[in-house]
Amino acid sequence: DASHELRTPLTVLRGEADVALRGASRSARPYREALDRIVAQAADMGRLVDDLLFLARSEADDMRYEMARLDPAAVVAEAIDGVSALVERRAIDVRFADGAAARPIVGDAKRLKQALMIVLDNAVKYSKRQGRIDVGIVQDKAGAVIAIRDQGGGIPADELPRVFDRFFRGETARAETSGSGLGLTIARRIVEKHGGAIEVASVEGQGTIVHITLPERELAA
């Protein structure tokens, strides 16, 4: 899996460098453009390697979690802030009901923020420009339930059962955005490590909603 995913960006990097080196002497602009593309591909590769390392360490149960009592609304707010640049570029209206009634949870703030940013990033990428995303928290007997709903194109019914599979990317995802297909796999690992659950429901043409349930737990000594 790793070799397959790394081969394409490596091929692009080599191709960009070869073209720049073989060409006759040119102005600075084409070289700068080639370097910009190389930097972008290198950044994508860096993120992919980070994701692969996370999954490998998670599967080996070698991932350390710093557990503490947390306000789930504060973690959600930080995650929303973390995707603000992408939100602004696409002029998305993110509406957050602050979840003041949600009780504290026990978790790793950094990891939970990472999982939430993965879901929010997907919601933004697959929303129409100037679209809307609703984020809310409710408290039920299972714990704090975070809901993230977008108004994008939705996920086809035949693809929905596979959204948490490693490297799976549907036809729309491959056509419209870049990515490794590891995001939701990582998000699920993080949520399950907290004793929680993550579920995706979608109607093609009407949008997608993700529910993340984080149970109340005692902080270990």
C-alpha positions, 0 to 999 in steps of 0.5 A, a space after each residue: 500500500 505504501 509503495 503504491 501511494 508513494 510511487 505517483 508523487 515520486 514520479 511527478 517529482 522526478 519528472 518536474 526535476 528532469 524537465 527543468 534540468 533538460 531544458 535549454 536555458 530559460 527565464 526564471 519563471 518556468 524554473 520557479 513554477 517547477 519548484 512550486 510544483 515540486 514543493 507542493 508534491 513534497 508536502 503531499 508526500 510528507 503528509 502521506 508518510 505522517 499518515 502511514 506512520 500514524 497507522 503503523 504505530 496505531 496498529 502496533 499499539 505504539 501510539 501514546 495518548 495524553 488523556 485529560 478531562 476536556 470540554 468537547 466544545 472547546 476541542 471542536 472550536 479549536 478544530 474549526 479554527 484549524 481549518 479556517 484557511 480552507 473555509 475562507 478560500 471556499 467562502 463556507 459558512 460554518 455554524 457551530 452550536 457551542 454545545 454548552 450542555 455537553 459534559 466534560 469528556 476524557 481524551 487526548 485533545 491533540 488527537 481528538 482535534 486531529 480526528 475532527 479536522 479530518 472530518 471538517 476538512 472533508 466537509 469543506 472540500 466536498 461542499 459547494 463554494 459559499 455553502 454551509 456546514 453545521 456543527 453541533 454537540 448534544 449530550 445523550 446516554 452514550 456521551 457527547 455526540 458531535 455532528 458535522 453536516 455538510 450540504 455537498 454532493 453526498 456519497 453514493 450508496 455503493 461507496 458509503 460502506 467503504 469510506 473507512 477503508 484504507 486508501 479508498 477514494 470514491 469516484 467523486 473524490 478522485 475527480 475533484 480533490 487530492 488525498 491519500 484516502 487515509 483520513 477517515 481511517 485515522 479518524 476512526 482509529 482515534 475515536 475508537 481509541 477513546 472508546 467512542 464511535 464514528 458513523 457516516 450517513 449520506 444522501 447523494 445530492 443532499 450532503 453528508 453527516 458524520 456523528 462522533 460519539 465520545 463516552 464519559 469515562 473516568 480519568 485513569 490514575 
